[in-house]
Amino acid sequence: MMSHLPEKLWSKCLEVIKDNLSDASFNTWFVPIVPLQYENNVLVLQVPSQFFVEYIEEKYIDLLRETIYRVAGPGTMLKYRDWE
């Protein structure tokens, strides 16, 4: 059984996401994200700002959701916290 530590989970997600994006997009939009916790099927990610969340949700939500479902299981929810 895979340990659901947020860091492990997120690094597995990043491996998949990296294959689907240019280096520039990946480094800009995914490298700054910090996984905070994973429990009760919810992955909490720390992001630099609200704008960041809106951009990711607009551009990459399908890729992100698909990847998280594949890595953590269907129905996994995403929550964001920003630093501001």
Secondary structure by P-SEA (a helix, b strand, c coil): cccccaaaaaaaaaaaaaaaccaaaaaacccccccccccccbbbbbcccaaaaaaaaaccaaaaaaaaaaaccccbbbbbbbcc
